[in-house]
């Protein structure tokens, strides 16, 4: 097994990757729900189409 350690990262990269994965998972789940309901607005919601580019502030 290969081990790696990032200098001075203190988990920031892991936190950012986890947040991105969570945003993508929420988007996929909501998109599937809207697809089951045949909601055409799902194609107009930018946060569902591009969840990693959505503003978080």
C-alpha angles and dihedrals in degrees: 000000000000117000124199133182126195115220115238094350097122089194097301093129092048090049092050092048091048091050091049092049091049092050091049092048092050090050093050092048094050092044091053091049092050091046090054089051090047091234108172091196090076088082091057098051109094094197089061094047097043107018095166093057096050118118115253099192 
